[in-house]
Amino acid sequence: MAETWIRLLGPPVIESPDTPPAQPRGRKAWAVLAYLALQPEGISRSRTAPLLFPDAADPLGALRWNLSELRRTLTGVTIAGDPLRLVLQPSWRCDALELVGPAGNGGLDPRKFNGQLLEGLAFGDSPVFDSWLADQRYRLEKCVQSLLYEASLAALASGAPADAAELSSQALRRDPFNADSTAVLVKALVAMGEHRRAREQVTKFENLYHQELGLPLPAEVRRALAASGPAADPKIPANVATVRSYLDAGSASLSAGAVDRGLDQLRLAVVLAQRHGDRHLIAESLVTLSGALIHQAGGRGAEVADFLHRALSAEASDGVSRTAAAALCELGYLSVQRGVPDRAAGWLDRARQAAEGMPDEQARILAIQGMLASDTAHYEDAVAALTESGRLAQSVGNRRQQAFSAALLGRVHLLRKELDLAAACLDQALEWVTAEHWTAFEPFVDGVRGETYLAAGRLEEAAALIDRSWVMAELAGDHCYMALAAGAEARLFLAHGDLVAAEHWISRGMEPKPWYLWYSARLLDAAAEVALATKSPRAVEFVDRLAALASSSGMREFAVRAQSHRAVLGDEAAAQAVPWLAKEIDNPALTEFLVQRHGA
């Protein structure tokens, strides 16, 4: 059956291989279509009408006229009900909907996604919709970037380096500073035997980073030129027993704190598994190495993502599989930390399916789903996922997973200013962390518990834990926890009225670059508050950075807070957007903050 496409990316148009289809008349009809397409749960008419037709004498009447126009031209689309929902018939497709659909959809060709959402259309007469559109443009652009990156990794893993090179090159045309896509391009060129071109690409990227950013070449790009793994002694037999011996040895070394030695042993396990040729063993070894790189060595870039895609390619399982579930969960975790919630949700949904009947894996996956829901301000979903994760972890006796889930649940309660609940979760998490001697995770729990004391006005107890969080994070060199602790220190000194010390901690927090973008957003939010309090000229810079990061990463509450900061700086359009955006978020603490700042 011939497909009709609704193209909302780039100049909007309806495309059909048959006779030229009718096109909706007027930019507001396209605006209604784009808005409904990106509201999967539906949206009420009473909310949609004033958003798009704020100056109309009869906003609901204007909405009805535009809905009639869409129904006239979109014969394969149903738009009905209250809340309004857009439903496509099987022969109709929409590029924006495809883009935010499930991760790993093999039918998507990311090279076909070009242009901004509703490119060429402006909506200055609808300032709140214009704000929403700007957020969605950031979001969809990041989705395209992520899809190109994932597709290039999948091509590399499946033995198609030429396709990987083409996809990563297209990603770099959209973002020439992307180190991960550069690393994939270099790996692809090496796999094609194009070593000179690979070296030239590294040199070109090194010059770009140095001249434009004043930074050295990222290690991720440098490693892409190296051999794929360590050389194993040819006398070591490549069989199941030796591979499992190296996997066990690597895990033991990591548990003992010998991270470098453990990683070397796991890399050798991968080499031996590849020499042996058993695909499941290769996948298991790659997933084990990937998990160690992510959680023990801070690996977040193309190297670890490449290993995970290779593991999925080797396992080749769409059914129940512990190895596939672990790989999919880690890909979801990386997407959460990179701030690509649409892609993360798809990976984690697939992980849940692959982990059916495995409570230990389900507990891990649910914890990451809870983290994702919290980051995107879907707090009820976060509480449900994290509570169930903790229950499953308890059922299998995994105390570290219990601590992780409880700490994240405590963070949700802190963000909602449910301080007694936050304190109970975090105190329990600290007990488990201490019992497990899990010092690597302690800075997070200490920092969030310290902020809970701070929110309760208990500044002395807050200072003790926040200081400890900073020291432990700095000693470990953990950029994420350093940003968290620095922001907490700034808020603490802001509460004391010591603005100079607050500015100092903002500066210290900006030095490390967290892998997990939620920490960057929270620090930028603190920076904006401090800058507004000190009347610093950097306030606009911090607010603009927060707004861009929150929009592109789906961090809805931070998007509201960024607009609130802009309103304080005198932006009238932002002031109009604040109550409209905030209404979508169920957080009493956010409502209290906005009422105190802006009034009812």
C-alpha positions in Angstrom: 0.0 0.0 0.0 1.4 3.4 -1.0 2.3 5.5 2.1 1.4 9.1 2.6 3.9 11.1 4.8 3.2 14.1 7.0 6.5 15.9 6.9 6.7 18.3 9.9 10.5 18.5 9.9 11.7 21.1 7.4 9.1 23.2 5.5 5.9 21.3 6.4 4.2 19.3 3.6 2.1 16.3 2.9 3.8 13.9 0.5 2.2 11.0 -1.5 3.6 8.9 -4.3 0.2 9.1 -6.1 -1.5 12.4 -7.1 -0.3 15.5 -5.3 -2.3 15.6 -2.0 -4.2 18.6 -0.7 -2.2 20.7 1.8 -3.6 22.3 5.0 -4.1 26.1 4.5 -2.5 28.5 6.9 0.4 28.3 9.4 -2.0 27.8 12.4 -3.4 24.6 10.8 0.2 23.3 10.7 0.7 24.5 14.2 -2.3 22.6 15.5 -1.2 19.4 13.6 2.4 19.6 15.0 1.1 20.2 18.5 -1.3 17.3 18.5 1.2 15.0 16.9 3.6 15.5 19.8 0.9 15.0 22.5 0.6 11.2 22.6 -1.7 11.2 25.6 -4.0 13.8 24.0 -4.6 17.4 25.1 -7.8 19.2 26.0 -9.5 21.7 23.6 -9.7 24.3 26.4 -5.9 24.2 26.8 -5.1 24.0 23.1 -7.3 26.9 21.9 -5.8 29.8 24.0 -2.3 28.5 23.4 -2.6 28.8 19.6 -5.2 31.6 19.3 -4.6 33.9 22.3 -5.9 37.0 20.6 -8.9 35.5 18.9 -12.4 36.7 19.9 -13.4 33.0 20.0 -10.3 30.8 20.5 -12.4 27.6 20.6 -14.1 28.6 17.3 -10.7 29.3 15.7 -9.6 25.9 16.9 -12.6 24.2 15.4 -12.1 25.9 12.0 -8.5 24.7 11.9 -9.5 21.2 12.9 -12.0 21.1 10.1 -9.2 22.2 7.7 -7.0 19.4 8.8 -9.8 16.8 8.5 -10.5 18.1 5.0 -6.9 17.5 3.8 -5.7 14.6 6.0 -8.0 11.9 4.9 -6.0 9.2 6.6 -5.9 10.9 10.0 -8.5 11.0 12.7 -8.6 14.0 15.0 -11.4 13.9 17.5 -12.5 13.9 21.1 -11.8 16.0 24.1 -9.0 15.5 24.9 -8.0 15.8 21.3 -6.0 12.9 19.9 -4.4 12.4 16.5 -4.5 8.9 15.1 -2.9 7.8 11.9 -4.3 5.1 9.6 -1.8 2.3 8.7 -1.0 3.9 5.3 -0.1 7.3 6.8 3.1 8.2 8.6 4.5 11.2 10.3 8.2 12.0 10.5 8.0 13.6 14.0 6.1 10.7 15.4 8.6 8.2 13.9 11.5 10.2 15.4 10.2 10.0 19.0 9.1 6.4 18.7 10.7 3.3 20.2 14.5 3.1 20.1 16.0 0.4 17.9 13.3 0.6 15.3 15.1 -0.9 12.3 12.7 0.6 9.8 13.9 4.1 10.4 16.5 5.7 8.1 17.9 8.7 10.0 19.3 10.2 6.8 15.7 11.2 5.8 15.2 13.5 8.8 16.1 17.0 7.7 15.3 20.4 8.9 13.6 22.0 12.0 10.1 21.4 13.2 7.8 23.6 11.1 10.8 25.2 9.5 10.1 28.7 8.0 7.0 29.3 10.1 6.9 31.9 12.8 4.4 32.4 15.6 5.2 35.7 17.3 1.5 36.3 17.8 1.3 33.2 20.0 4.2 33.7 22.4 3.5 30.7 24.6 3.2 28.3 21.6 6.4 29.9 20.2 8.1 28.9 23.4 6.8 25.4 23.2 7.9 25.2 19.5 11.4 26.3 20.4 11.6 23.6 23.1 10.4 20.9 20.6 12.9 22.0 18.0 15.7 21.5 20.4 14.3 18.1 21.5 13.8 16.8 17.9 17.2 18.0 16.8 18.8 16.0 19.6 16.7 13.0 18.7 18.0 13.1 15.1 21.5 13.4 16.3 21.1 10.4 18.6 19.4 8.4 15.9 22.3 9.0 13.5 24.8 8.1 16.2 22.9 4.9 17.2 22.5 3.9 13.5 26.2 4.4 12.9 27.1 2.2 15.8 24.7 -0.5 14.7 26.2 -0.4 11.2 29.7 -0.7 12.6 28.6 -3.6 14.8 27.0 -5.4 11.9 30.1 -5.2 9.7 29.0 -2.3 7.5 31.8 0.3 8.1 31.0 2.3 4.9 27.4 2.9 6.2 28.8 3.8 9.6 31.1 6.3 8.0 28.3 7.9 6.0 26.0 8.1 9.0 28.6 9.5 11.4 29.7 12.1 8.8 26.1 13.3 8.5 25.9 13.6 12.3 29.1 15.7 12.2 27.6 18.0 9.6 24.9 18.8 12.2 27.3 19.0 15.1 31.0 19.2 14.2 32.1 19.2 17.8 30.5 15.8 18.6 33.4 13.6 19.9 31.4 10.4 19.9 30.4 10.7 16.3 34.0 11.5 15.4 35.1 8.4 17.2 32.7 6.3 15.3 33.8 7.8 12.0 37.5 7.1 12.9 36.6 3.5 13.9 34.7 3.0 10.6 37.6 4.4 8.5 40.0 2.0 10.3 37.7 -0.9 9.7 37.6 0.0 6.0 41.4 0.1 5.9 41.5 3.8 5.4 44.1 4.5 8.0 45.5 7.7 6.5 42.0 9.2 6.3 41.4 8.1 9.9 44.5 9.9 11.1 43.6 13.0 9.0 40.1 13.0 10.7 41.7 12.9 14.1 44.1 15.8 13.3 41.2 17.8 11.8 39.1 17.3 15.0 42.1 18.1 17.3 42.6 21.4 15.5 38.9 22.2 15.7 38.8 21.5 19.4 42.0 23.5 20.1 41.1 26.5 17.9 37.4 26.9 18.7 37.1 25.5 22.3 40.6 25.8 23.6 40.4 22.1 24.6 42.7 19.1 24.0 41.6 16.2 21.8 39.1 14.1 23.6 40.5 10.8 24.7 37.6 9.0 23.1 38.8 10.1 19.6 42.4 9.2 20.3 41.4 5.7 21.5 39.4 5.2 18.3 42.7 5.0 16.3 44.1 2.2 18.6 43.7 -1.5 18.1 40.4 -2.9 19.1 41.7 -4.9 22.1 44.8 -6.1 23.9 46.9 -8.9 22.4 46.3 -12.2 24.1 49.1 -14.8 24.5 48.6 -17.2 21.6 49.4 -20.1 24.0 46.3 -19.4 26.0 43.5 -21.7 24.6 40.5 -19.8 23.5 37.7 -21.8 25.0 34.7 -21.4 27.3 36.7 -22.2 30.4 39.4 -19.6 29.8 37.0 -16.9 28.8 34.9 -17.4 32.0 38.1 -17.5 34.0 39.1 -14.1 32.7 35.5 -12.8 33.3 35.7 -14.1 36.9 39.1 -12.6 37.4 38.1 -9.3 36.1 35.0 -9.1 38.3 37.2 -10.0 41.3 39.7 -7.3 40.5 37.0 -4.7 40.2 35.5 -5.7 43.5 38.9 -5.4 45.1 39.3 -1.9 43.7 41.9 -2.8 41.1 40.0 -1.1 38.2 42.7 -1.0 35.6 43.7 -4.6 36.1 40.1 -5.7 36.1 39.4 -3.9 32.8 42.5 -5.4 31.2 41.3 -8.9 32.2 37.8 -8.3 30.8 39.2 -7.0 27.6 41.3 -10.2 27.3 38.1 -12.2 27.9 36.5 -10.4 24.9 39.5 -11.1 22.7 39.5 -14.8 23.6 35.7 -15.0 23.2 36.0 -13.5 19.7 38.8 -16.0 18.9 36.6 -18.9 20.1 33.7 -17.7 18.0 30.7 -18.5 20.3 28.3 -15.6 19.7 26.6 -15.8 23.0 30.0 -15.8 24.8 31.1 -12.8 22.8 28.0 -10.9 23.7 28.3 -11.8 27.4 31.9 -10.7 27.5 31.2 -7.4 25.7 28.3 -6.6 28.1 30.4 -7.4 31.1 33.2 -5.2 29.9 30.8 -2.4 29.0 29.2 -2.5 32.5 32.6 -2.2 34.1 33.6 0.7 31.9 30.4 2.5 32.6 30.1 2.0 36.3 33.7 1.6 37.4 35.6 3.9 34.9 33.1 6.5 33.9 32.9 5.3 30.3 30.1 7.0 28.5 31.3 7.5 24.9 31.5 5.7 21.6 33.8 2.9 22.8 31.3 1.5 25.3 28.3 2.2 23.1 30.1 0.3 20.3 30.7 -2.7 22.6 27.0 -2.7 23.5 25.8 -2.6 19.9 28.3 -5.4 19.1 26.9 -7.4 21.9 23.3 -7.0 20.6 24.5 -7.9 17.1 26.2 -11.1 18.4 23.3 -12.1 20.7 20.7 -11.5 17.9 17.8 -12.1 20.2 14.5 -10.3 20.3 13.2 -12.8 22.9 14.0 -13.3 26.6 17.8 -13.0 27.1 19.7 -11.9 30.2 22.6 -10.7 28.1 20.4 -8.7 25.7 18.4 -7.3 28.7 21.7 -6.1 30.3 22.9 -4.5 27.0 19.6 -2.8 26.3 19.4 -1.5 29.9 22.9 0.0 29.6 22.0 1.7 26.3 19.0 3.1 28.1 21.1 4.3 31.0 23.6 6.0 28.6 20.7 7.7 26.8 19.2 8.9 30.1 22.6 10.4 31.1 23.0 12.0 27.6 19.6 13.6 27.9 17.8 11.8 25.1 14.6 10.7 26.9 12.7 9.5 23.8 15.5 7.1 22.8 16.1 6.0 26.4 12.4 5.1 26.9 12.6 2.8 23.8 15.7 1.0 24.9 14.4 0.5 28.4 11.0 -0.9 27.2 12.9 -3.4 25.1 15.1 -4.3 28.1 12.0 -5.0 30.2 10.7 -7.4 27.5 14.1 -9.2 27.3 14.2 -9.5 31.1 10.8 -11.1 31.6 10.9 -13.5 34.6 14.3 -12.1 35.8 13.6 -10.0 39.0 17.2 -8.9 39.4 17.4 -7.5 35.9 13.9 -6.0 36.2 15.0 -4.2 39.4 17.9 -2.6 37.5 15.8 -1.6 34.5 13.0 -0.2 36.7 15.6 2.0 38.6 16.7 3.5 35.3 13.1 4.0 34.2 12.5 5.8 37.5 15.6 8.0 37.0 14.3 8.9 33.5 10.8 9.7 34.8 12.3 11.9 37.6 14.6 13.8 35.1 11.6 14.6 32.9 9.4 15.6 35.8 6.9 12.6 35.6 7.2 12.2 39.4 4.3 9.8 40.0 5.8 7.4 37.4 9.2 7.8 39.0 7.9 6.9 42.5 6.1 3.8 41.1 9.1 2.5 39.2 11.6 3.1 42.0 9.4 1.6 44.6 8.9 -1.6 42.5 12.6 -1.7 41.8 13.4 -1.6 45.5 10.8 -4.4 46.2 12.3 -6.6 43.5 15.9 -5.9 44.7 14.9 -6.9 48.2 13.3 -10.2 46.9 16.7 -11.2 45.4 18.8 -9.9 48.2 20.6 -7.2 46.1 21.4 -4.6 48.8 23.3 -2.3 46.4 20.3 -2.1 44.1 18.1 -1.4 47.1 20.4 1.5 48.0 20.5 2.9 44.5 16.7 2.8 44.1 16.1 4.2 47.6 18.5 7.1 47.0 16.8 8.0 43.7 13.4 7.8 45.4 14.8 10.1 48.0 15.8 12.5 45.3 12.3 12.5 43.9 10.8 13.3 47.3 13.4 16.1 47.8 12.4 17.7 44.4 8.8 17.6 45.5 9.8 19.0 49.0 8.3 15.9 50.7 11.1 16.1 53.2 10.2 13.4 55.7 9.8 10.9 53.0 13.1 12.0 51.4 14.9 11.7 54.7 13.6 8.2 55.4 14.6 7.0 51.9 18.1 8.6 52.1 18.9 7.5 55.6 18.0 3.9 54.7 20.1 4.2 51.5 23.1 5.4 53.6 22.8 2.4 55.9 22.9 0.1 52.9 25.8 2.0 51.3 27.8 1.8 54.6 27.0 -1.9 55.0 28.2 -2.6 51.4 31.3 -0.4 51.7 30.0 1.3 48.5 32.1 4.5 48.8 31.8 5.3 45.1 28.0 6.0 45.5 28.2 7.7 48.9 28.8 11.2 47.5 25.4 11.1 45.8 23.5 10.0 48.9 25.4 12.4 51.2 24.8 15.3 48.8 21.1 14.7 48.4 20.6 14.1 52.1 22.5 17.3 52.8 20.1 19.2 50.5 17.2 17.6 52.3 18.5 19.1 55.6 19.0 22.4 53.7 15.4 22.5 52.5 14.3 21.9 56.1 16.4 24.8 57.3 18.8 22.7 59.3 21.9 24.4 57.9 24.5 22.9 60.2 23.6 19.3 59.5 23.3 20.2 55.8 26.9 21.7 55.8 28.4 18.5 57.3 27.0 16.2 54.6 27.4 18.5 51.7 31.0 19.1 52.6 31.6 15.4 52.9 29.9 14.9 49.5 32.2 17.4 47.8 35.4 15.9 49.4 34.6 12.3 48.4 33.5 13.3 44.9 36.6 15.3 44.3 38.9 12.5 45.7 37.2 10.1 43.3 37.3 12.5 40.4 33.6 11.9 39.8 32.5 14.9 37.7 28.8 14.2 38.2 28.9 14.1 42.0 31.3 17.1 42.0 28.7 19.2 40.1 25.9 18.0 42.4 27.9 18.9 45.6 29.1 22.2 44.2 25.5 23.2 43.5 24.5 22.2 47.0 27.3 24.2 48.5 26.2 27.3 46.5 22.6 26.9 47.7 23.9 26.5 51.2 25.9 29.7 51.1 23.0 31.4 49.4 20.8 30.4 52.4 23.5 31.9 54.7 23.5 35.2 52.6 27.1 34.7 51.7 26.9 35.6 48.0 30.6 35.7 47.4 31.0 32.1 48.6 28.0 31.0 46.6 29.5 32.4 43.4 32.8 30.7 44.3 31.1 27.3 44.4 29.3 27.9 41.2 32.6 28.6 39.5 34.1 25.4 41.0 31.1 23.3 39.9 31.4 24.6 36.3 35.0 23.2 36.0 34.2 19.5 35.7 31.9 18.4 32.8 29.3 15.8 34.1 28.4 12.9 31.8 24.9 13.0 33.3 23.3 16.1 32.0 20.7 16.4 34.8 23.5 17.4 37.1 24.6 20.1 34.7 21.0 21.4 34.6 20.7 21.5 38.3 24.0 23.3 38.6 22.9 25.9 36.0 19.7 26.4 37.8 21.6 27.2 41.0 24.0 29.4 39.0 21.0 31.4 37.7 19.6 31.8 41.2 22.9 33.1 42.5 23.5 35.4 39.5 20.0 36.9 40.0 20.7 37.4 43.7 24.0 39.1 42.9 22.7 41.0 39.9 25.5 39.5 37.9 25.7 40.1 34.1 26.2 36.4 33.7 22.6 35.7 34.7 21.4 35.8 31.1 24.2 33.4 30.0 23.3 30.9 32.7 19.6 31.1 32.0 20.0 30.7 28.3 22.3 27.7 28.8 19.8 26.1 31.2 16.9 26.8 28.8 18.7 25.2 25.9 19.8 22.1 27.9 16.4 21.6 29.5 14.6 21.9 26.1 16.9 19.5 24.2 16.9 17.0 27.0 13.2 16.9 27.9 13.8 18.2 31.5 10.4 19.8 31.8 10.8 21.3 35.3 14.1 22.9 34.5 12.5 24.3 31.3 9.9 26.0 33.6 12.5 27.3 36.0 14.5 28.7 33.1 11.4 30.6 31.8 10.8 31.8 35.4 14.4 33.2 35.6 13.8 34.9 32.2 10.6 36.4 33.5 12.6 37.9 36.5 15.0 39.3 33.9 12.1 41.1 32.2 11.1 38.7 29.4 7.3 39.2 29.1 6.8 36.2 26.7 8.6 34.0 29.3 6.3 35.3 32.0 3.3 34.2 29.9 4.8 30.8 29.3 5.6 30.0 33.0 2.0 29.2 34.2 1.1 27.3 31.0 4.2 25.1 31.2 4.0 24.6 34.9 0.5 23.3 34.7 1.7 20.1 33.1 3.9 19.2 36.1 2.6 17.7 39.3 5.0 19.1 41.8 3.8 21.1 44.8 7.3 22.4 45.4 7.5 23.9 42.0 4.1 25.5 42.4 5.1 27.0 45.8 8.4 28.4 44.2 6.5 30.0 41.3 3.8 31.5 43.6 6.4 33.0 45.9 8.3 34.5 43.0 5.6 35.6 40.6 2.4 35.6 42.7 -0.8 33.6 42.0 
